[in-house]
Amino acid sequence: MKMRSWLFAPGDSEKKMGKAVDGSADVVIFDLEDAVATANKPEARRMIRAFLDAHPDKRERIFVRVNPLDGPYTLHDLAAVMPGRPGGIMLPKAYGRQDVEALDKYLSALEAANGIDIGSTPVIVLLTEVAECMFHAGDFKGAPRLVALTWGAEDLADSIGAASNRNPDGSFTFTYELARSLCLLGAATAGVPAIETIQADFRDTEGLGTRAQAVRRSGFRGMLAIHPAQVDVINDAFTPAEEEIAEAREIVALFDANPDAGTIGWKGGMLDRPHLSRARQLLAQVEGG
């Protein structure tokens, strides 16, 4: 399953959910949390369940962002949508690994009740939306159902009482760059892809492309989107170029031909085992779909 672009759509808008699923996003996230007012949550649950029932061929790409476990809505969200067999669940405002383990138990019970293979519903976790989770980003190795980690900046600002999370030039201040780094390191530790957070200004597609390419170079494997106009830009940025793929194949072939070599001369420089590892990771992204 490709994980380059993750497009949010509010769960109380059938039109926006339909448009999102019909587009080119690798994953669509139907939102029951921030995008839906409290009074509309029951109707949003019903609408998401109805959409899943009506589009069984599209379920695999559809994740549902439920409400956080420290509030009163999560079990209502899960009970409503799990019979529709969503492709996965996004857990927001996680405090640590214990939240993933609690969610795993809820999902297992609902899978059993609805004839779904137990353990088959994957989970992406939103780190760093609460300050406490900043200290636990490296604790998710082996966490049940985990397929990706992502991070958030807006709720983190609220969690710590910050007036802004930006520098005058628009870049994130230190604390939020730290959150991004902890997400990347936590994902690497857990052995799952790191997914970059949203860009709020959906009209700035040029800036989006620059940012997406930069975070991809740093190790991220995809990015959240809030508008369909962002999806193709993100997909392009996180799709390795043909030249990169050819180079990676050449590096792998060189080491395959010289299995006992620690270093190999190449194009006027030296390759070592970390170069081989990075080449294999890039090819896995491409060949693994």
C-alpha positions as a Markdown table, in Angstrom:
| # | Residue | x | y | z |
|---|---|---|---|---|
| 1 | Met | 0.0 | 0.0 | 0.0 |
| 2 | Lys | 1.4 | 3.4 | -1.0 |
| 3 | Met | 1.5 | 6.0 | 1.8 |
| 4 | Arg | 2.7 | 9.1 | 0.0 |
| 5 | Ser | -0.4 | 11.3 | 0.4 |
| 6 | Trp | -3.0 | 11.1 | 3.2 |
| 7 | Leu | -6.0 | 13.4 | 2.4 |
| 8 | Phe | -8.4 | 14.5 | 5.2 |
| 9 | Ala | -12.1 | 14.8 | 4.4 |
| 10 | Pro | -14.7 | 15.9 | 7.0 |
| 11 | Gly | -16.9 | 13.0 | 8.0 |
| 12 | Asp | -20.1 | 15.1 | 7.9 |
| 13 | Ser | -19.7 | 16.0 | 4.2 |
| 14 | Glu | -20.7 | 13.3 | 1.8 |
| 15 | Lys | -19.6 | 15.5 | -1.1 |
| 16 | Lys | -16.1 | 16.0 | 0.3 |
| 17 | Met | -15.7 | 12.4 | 1.2 |
| 18 | Gly | -16.7 | 11.3 | -2.3 |
| 19 | Lys | -14.4 | 13.8 | -3.9 |
| 20 | Ala | -11.5 | 12.7 | -1.8 |
| 21 | Val | -12.0 | 9.0 | -2.5 |
| 22 | Asp | -12.4 | 9.7 | -6.2 |
| 23 | Gly | -9.1 | 11.6 | -6.3 |
| 24 | Ser | -5.5 | 10.4 | -6.4 |
| 25 | Ala | -4.6 | 10.3 | -2.7 |
| 26 | Asp | -3.0 | 7.1 | -1.6 |
| 27 | Val | -5.0 | 7.2 | 1.6 |
| 28 | Val | -8.1 | 9.2 | 2.5 |
| 29 | Ile | -8.9 | 10.0 | 6.1 |
| 30 | Phe | -12.5 | 10.5 | 7.0 |
| 31 | Asp | -12.4 | 12.8 | 10.0 |
| 32 | Leu | -14.6 | 12.5 | 13.1 |
| 33 | Glu | -12.4 | 14.7 | 15.3 |
| 34 | Asp | -11.4 | 18.3 | 14.6 |
| 35 | Ala | -13.3 | 18.8 | 11.3 |
| 36 | Val | -16.6 | 17.8 | 12.9 |
| 37 | Ala | -18.5 | 19.9 | 15.5 |
| 38 | Thr | -19.6 | 18.1 | 18.6 |
| 39 | Ala | -23.3 | 18.3 | 17.7 |
| 40 | Asn | -22.6 | 16.8 | 14.3 |
| 41 | Lys | -20.5 | 13.8 | 15.4 |
| 42 | Pro | -23.4 | 11.3 | 15.6 |
| 43 | Glu | -24.5 | 12.2 | 12.1 |
| 44 | Ala | -20.9 | 12.1 | 10.8 |
| 45 | Arg | -20.5 | 8.5 | 12.2 |
| 46 | Arg | -23.7 | 7.5 | 10.4 |
| 47 | Met | -22.5 | 9.1 | 7.2 |
| 48 | Ile | -19.1 | 7.4 | 7.3 |
| 49 | Arg | -20.6 | 4.0 | 8.0 |
| 50 | Ala | -23.0 | 4.5 | 5.1 |
| 51 | Phe | -20.2 | 5.5 | 2.8 |
| 52 | Leu | -18.1 | 2.5 | 3.7 |
| 53 | Asp | -21.1 | 0.2 | 3.2 |
| 54 | Ala | -21.8 | 1.7 | -0.2 |
| 55 | His | -18.2 | 1.6 | -1.5 |
| 56 | Pro | -16.7 | -1.8 | -0.4 |
| 57 | Asp | -14.2 | -1.5 | -3.3 |
| 58 | Lys | -12.7 | 1.7 | -1.8 |
| 59 | Arg | -12.5 | 0.7 | 1.8 |
| 60 | Glu | -8.8 | -0.3 | 1.8 |
| 61 | Arg | -7.8 | 3.3 | 1.1 |
| 62 | Ile | -10.1 | 4.8 | 3.7 |
| 63 | Phe | -8.9 | 5.4 | 7.3 |
| 64 | Val | -11.1 | 7.0 | 9.9 |
| 65 | Arg | -9.7 | 9.6 | 12.4 |
| 66 | Val | -11.5 | 8.9 | 15.6 |
| 67 | Asn | -11.6 | 11.2 | 18.6 |
| 68 | Pro | -8.9 | 11.0 | 21.2 |
| 69 | Leu | -9.0 | 8.3 | 23.9 |
| 70 | Asp | -9.0 | 10.8 | 26.7 |
| 71 | Gly | -12.4 | 12.1 | 25.6 |
| 72 | Pro | -16.0 | 10.6 | 25.6 |
| 73 | Tyr | -16.4 | 9.8 | 21.9 |
| 74 | Thr | -13.8 | 7.2 | 20.8 |
| 75 | Leu | -15.9 | 4.1 | 21.6 |
| 76 | His | -18.9 | 5.6 | 19.9 |
| 77 | Asp | -16.8 | 6.4 | 16.9 |
| 78 | Leu | -15.4 | 2.8 | 16.7 |
| 79 | Ala | -18.7 | 1.1 | 17.3 |
| 80 | Ala | -20.3 | 3.1 | 14.5 |
| 81 | Val | -17.6 | 2.7 | 11.8 |
| 82 | Met | -16.0 | -0.7 | 12.4 |
| 83 | Pro | -18.9 | -2.7 | 11.0 |
| 84 | Gly | -18.2 | -0.8 | 7.7 |
| 85 | Arg | -14.7 | -2.4 | 7.7 |
| 86 | Pro | -12.6 | 0.8 | 7.2 |
| 87 | Gly | -9.0 | 0.4 | 5.8 |
| 88 | Gly | -7.5 | 1.7 | 9.0 |
| 89 | Ile | -7.8 | 4.0 | 12.0 |
| 90 | Met | -6.0 | 7.2 | 12.8 |
| 91 | Leu | -5.5 | 7.8 | 16.5 |
| 92 | Pro | -5.0 | 11.5 | 17.4 |
| 93 | Lys | -3.6 | 13.1 | 20.6 |
| 94 | Ala | -1.8 | 9.9 | 21.7 |
| 95 | Tyr | -0.1 | 10.2 | 25.1 |
| 96 | Gly | 2.1 | 7.2 | 24.5 |
| 97 | Arg | 2.2 | 3.5 | 23.5 |
| 98 | Gln | -0.4 | 2.7 | 26.1 |
| 99 | Asp | -3.0 | 4.4 | 24.0 |
| 100 | Val | -2.2 | 2.2 | 21.0 |
| 101 | Glu | -2.4 | -0.9 | 23.2 |
| 102 | Ala | -5.8 | 0.2 | 24.5 |
| 103 | Leu | -7.0 | 0.9 | 21.0 |
| 104 | Asp | -5.8 | -2.5 | 19.9 |
| 105 | Lys | -8.1 | -4.1 | 22.5 |
| 106 | Tyr | -11.1 | -2.1 | 21.4 |
| 107 | Leu | -10.5 | -2.9 | 17.8 |
| 108 | Ser | -10.0 | -6.6 | 18.5 |
| 109 | Ala | -13.4 | -6.8 | 20.2 |
| 110 | Leu | -15.1 | -5.0 | 17.4 |
| 111 | Glu | -13.4 | -7.1 | 14.8 |
| 112 | Ala | -14.6 | -10.2 | 16.5 |
| 113 | Ala | -18.1 | -8.9 | 16.8 |
| 114 | Asn | -18.3 | -8.0 | 13.1 |
| 115 | Gly | -16.6 | -11.0 | 11.5 |
| 116 | Ile | -13.4 | -9.2 | 10.7 |
| 117 | Asp | -10.0 | -10.9 | 11.1 |
| 118 | Ile | -8.7 | -9.9 | 14.5 |
| 119 | Gly | -5.7 | -7.6 | 14.2 |
| 120 | Ser | -6.3 | -6.8 | 10.5 |
| 121 | Thr | -7.2 | -3.1 | 11.0 |
| 122 | Pro | -4.1 | -1.0 | 10.8 |
| 123 | Val | -3.4 | 2.2 | 12.8 |
| 124 | Ile | -1.5 | 5.4 | 12.2 |
| 125 | Val | -0.7 | 7.4 | 15.3 |
| 126 | Leu | -0.6 | 11.2 | 15.6 |
| 127 | Leu | 2.3 | 12.0 | 17.9 |
| 128 | Thr | 3.3 | 15.3 | 19.6 |
| 129 | Glu | -0.2 | 16.8 | 19.7 |
| 130 | Val | 0.1 | 16.6 | 23.5 |
| 131 | Ala | 3.4 | 17.6 | 25.2 |
| 132 | Glu | 3.6 | 14.4 | 27.2 |
| 133 | Cys | 4.0 | 12.3 | 24.0 |
| 134 | Met | 7.1 | 14.2 | 23.1 |
| 135 | Phe | 8.9 | 12.2 | 25.8 |
| 136 | His | 7.6 | 8.8 | 24.5 |
| 137 | Ala | 8.1 | 9.1 | 20.7 |
| 138 | Gly | 10.6 | 6.3 | 20.8 |
| 139 | Asp | 8.4 | 3.8 | 22.6 |
| 140 | Phe | 6.3 | 2.4 | 19.7 |
| 141 | Lys | 8.5 | -0.4 | 18.5 |
| 142 | Gly | 6.4 | -3.5 | 18.2 |
| 143 | Ala | 3.2 | -1.6 | 19.1 |
| 144 | Pro | 0.2 | -3.5 | 17.8 |
| 145 | Arg | -1.3 | -2.6 | 14.4 |
| 146 | Leu | 1.1 | 0.3 | 13.9 |
| 147 | Val | 1.8 | 1.1 | 10.2 |
| 148 | Ala | 2.9 | 4.7 | 10.4 |
| 149 | Leu | 3.6 | 7.7 | 12.7 |
| 150 | Thr | 2.8 | 11.3 | 12.0 |
| 151 | Trp | 2.9 | 14.5 | 14.0 |
| 152 | Gly | 1.0 | 17.7 | 14.6 |
| 153 | Ala | 2.0 | 21.2 | 15.4 |
| 154 | Glu | -1.3 | 23.1 | 16.0 |
| 155 | Asp | -2.5 | 21.0 | 18.9 |
| 156 | Leu | 1.0 | 20.9 | 20.4 |
| 157 | Ala | 1.0 | 24.7 | 20.5 |
| 158 | Asp | -2.3 | 24.6 | 22.4 |
| 159 | Ser | -1.0 | 21.9 | 24.7 |
| 160 | Ile | 1.9 | 24.1 | 25.8 |
| 161 | Gly | 0.1 | 27.4 | 25.7 |
| 162 | Ala | 2.2 | 28.9 | 22.9 |
| 163 | Ala | 0.9 | 32.0 | 21.1 |
| 164 | Ser | 2.5 | 30.8 | 17.9 |
| 165 | Asn | 4.5 | 27.9 | 16.5 |
| 166 | Arg | 6.2 | 29.9 | 13.7 |
| 167 | Asn | 9.2 | 32.1 | 13.3 |
| 168 | Pro | 8.8 | 35.5 | 11.5 |
| 169 | Asp | 9.8 | 33.8 | 8.2 |
| 170 | Gly | 7.0 | 31.2 | 8.5 |
| 171 | Ser | 9.2 | 28.3 | 9.5 |
| 172 | Phe | 8.5 | 26.2 | 12.6 |
| 173 | Thr | 10.1 | 27.3 | 15.8 |
| 174 | Phe | 12.6 | 25.0 | 17.6 |
| 175 | Thr | 10.0 | 23.0 | 19.7 |
| 176 | Tyr | 8.1 | 22.1 | 16.6 |
| 177 | Glu | 11.1 | 21.2 | 14.6 |
| 178 | Leu | 12.0 | 19.0 | 17.5 |
| 179 | Ala | 8.6 | 17.4 | 17.3 |
| 180 | Arg | 9.1 | 16.7 | 13.6 |
| 181 | Ser | 12.5 | 15.1 | 14.4 |
| 182 | Leu | 11.1 | 13.0 | 17.2 |
| 183 | Cys | 8.4 | 11.7 | 14.9 |
| 184 | Leu | 11.1 | 10.7 | 12.3 |
| 185 | Leu | 13.3 | 9.1 | 14.9 |
| 186 | Gly | 10.3 | 7.3 | 16.6 |
| 187 | Ala | 9.1 | 6.0 | 13.2 |
| 188 | Ala | 12.6 | 4.7 | 12.4 |
| 189 | Thr | 12.8 | 3.0 | 15.8 |
| 190 | Ala | 9.4 | 1.4 | 15.3 |
| 191 | Gly | 10.2 | 0.4 | 11.7 |
| 192 | Val | 7.3 | 2.2 | 10.2 |
| 193 | Pro | 7.1 | 5.2 | 7.7 |
| 194 | Ala | 7.1 | 8.7 | 9.1 |
| 195 | Ile | 4.4 | 11.0 | 7.6 |
| 196 | Glu | 4.9 | 14.7 | 7.6 |
| 197 | Thr | 2.2 | 17.0 | 9.0 |
| 198 | Ile | -0.1 | 19.2 | 7.0 |
| 199 | Gln | 0.6 | 22.5 | 5.2 |
| 200 | Ala | -2.3 | 24.8 | 6.1 |
| 201 | Asp | -2.0 | 27.1 | 3.1 |
| 202 | Phe | -3.3 | 24.8 | 0.5 |
| 203 | Arg | -3.0 | 27.5 | -2.2 |
| 204 | Asp | 0.8 | 27.6 | -1.9 |
| 205 | Thr | 1.5 | 24.5 | -4.0 |
| 206 | Glu | 5.0 | 25.7 | -4.9 |
| 207 | Gly | 5.9 | 26.0 | -1.2 |
| 208 | Leu | 4.3 | 22.6 | -0.5 |
| 209 | Gly | 6.4 | 21.0 | -3.2 |
| 210 | Thr | 9.6 | 22.5 | -1.8 |
| 211 | Arg | 8.7 | 21.4 | 1.8 |
| 212 | Ala | 7.6 | 17.9 | 0.7 |
| 213 | Gln | 10.9 | 17.3 | -1.2 |
| 214 | Ala | 12.9 | 18.6 | 1.8 |
| 215 | Val | 11.2 | 16.3 | 4.3 |
| 216 | Arg | 11.5 | 13.3 | 2.0 |
| 217 | Arg | 15.2 | 13.9 | 1.8 |
| 218 | Ser | 15.3 | 13.9 | 5.6 |
| 219 | Gly | 13.6 | 10.5 | 5.8 |
| 220 | Phe | 9.8 | 11.1 | 5.7 |
| 221 | Arg | 7.8 | 8.8 | 3.4 |
| 222 | Gly | 4.6 | 10.8 | 2.9 |
| 223 | Met | 2.6 | 13.8 | 4.0 |
| 224 | Leu | -0.9 | 14.7 | 5.3 |
| 225 | Ala | -3.1 | 16.9 | 3.0 |
| 226 | Ile | -6.1 | 19.0 | 3.8 |
| 227 | His | -7.2 | 19.8 | 0.2 |
| 228 | Pro | -7.3 | 17.8 | -3.0 |
| 229 | Ala | -5.1 | 20.4 | -4.7 |
| 230 | Gln | -2.2 | 19.3 | -2.5 |
| 231 | Val | -2.4 | 15.6 | -3.4 |
| 232 | Asp | -0.6 | 15.5 | -6.8 |
| 233 | Val | 2.2 | 17.8 | -5.5 |
| 234 | Ile | 2.8 | 15.4 | -2.6 |
| 235 | Asn | 2.6 | 12.3 | -4.7 |
| 236 | Asp | 5.2 | 13.8 | -7.1 |
| 237 | Ala | 7.5 | 14.8 | -4.3 |
| 238 | Phe | 7.5 | 11.4 | -2.6 |
| 239 | Thr | 7.9 | 9.4 | -5.8 |
| 240 | Pro | 11.6 | 8.7 | -6.5 |
| 241 | Ala | 12.8 | 10.0 | -9.9 |
| 242 | Glu | 13.8 | 7.5 | -12.5 |
| 243 | Glu | 17.4 | 8.6 | -12.1 |
| 244 | Glu | 17.3 | 7.9 | -8.4 |
| 245 | Ile | 15.8 | 4.4 | -9.0 |
| 246 | Ala | 18.4 | 3.6 | -11.7 |
| 247 | Glu | 21.2 | 4.8 | -9.4 |
| 248 | Ala | 19.9 | 2.7 | -6.5 |
| 249 | Arg | 19.7 | -0.4 | -8.7 |
| 250 | Glu | 23.2 | 0.2 | -9.8 |
| 251 | Ile | 24.5 | 0.4 | -6.2 |
| 252 | Val | 22.6 | -2.8 | -5.3 |
| 253 | Ala | 24.0 | -4.6 | -8.3 |
| 254 | Leu | 27.6 | -3.5 | -7.5 |
| 255 | Phe | 27.4 | -4.9 | -4.0 |
| 256 | Asp | 25.6 | -8.1 | -5.2 |
| 257 | Ala | 28.6 | -8.6 | -7.6 |
| 258 | Asn | 31.0 | -7.9 | -4.7 |
| 259 | Pro | 29.3 | -9.5 | -1.7 |
| 260 | Asp | 32.4 | -9.5 | 0.5 |
| 261 | Ala | 33.3 | -5.8 | -0.1 |
| 262 | Gly | 32.9 | -3.3 | 2.6 |
| 263 | Thr | 33.5 | -0.4 | 0.3 |
| 264 | Ile | 33.4 | 0.0 | -3.5 |
| 265 | Gly | 34.7 | 2.8 | -5.7 |
| 266 | Trp | 32.0 | 4.4 | -7.7 |
| 267 | Lys | 31.9 | 7.6 | -9.9 |
| 268 | Gly | 35.0 | 9.0 | -8.4 |
| 269 | Gly | 33.9 | 8.3 | -4.8 |
| 270 | Met | 33.4 | 5.5 | -2.3 |
| 271 | Leu | 30.3 | 3.5 | -1.5 |
| 272 | Asp | 29.9 | 1.7 | 1.8 |
| 273 | Arg | 27.2 | -0.4 | 3.5 |
| 274 | Pro | 25.0 | 2.6 | 4.5 |
| 275 | His | 24.8 | 3.5 | 0.8 |
| 276 | Leu | 23.6 | 0.0 | 0.1 |
| 277 | Ser | 21.0 | 0.2 | 2.8 |
| 278 | Arg | 19.6 | 3.5 | 1.5 |
| 279 | Ala | 19.5 | 2.1 | -2.0 |
| 280 | Arg | 17.6 | -0.9 | -0.9 |
| 281 | Gln | 15.1 | 1.2 | 1.1 |
| 282 | Leu | 14.4 | 3.4 | -1.9 |
| 283 | Leu | 13.8 | 0.3 | -4.1 |
| 284 | Ala | 11.5 | -1.1 | -1.5 |
| 285 | Gln | 9.4 | 2.0 | -1.6 |
| 286 | Val | 9.1 | 1.7 | -5.4 |
| 287 | Glu | 8.8 | -2.1 | -5.8 |
| 288 | Gly | 6.7 | -2.6 | -2.7 |
| 289 | Gly | 4.0 | -0.3 | -4.1 |
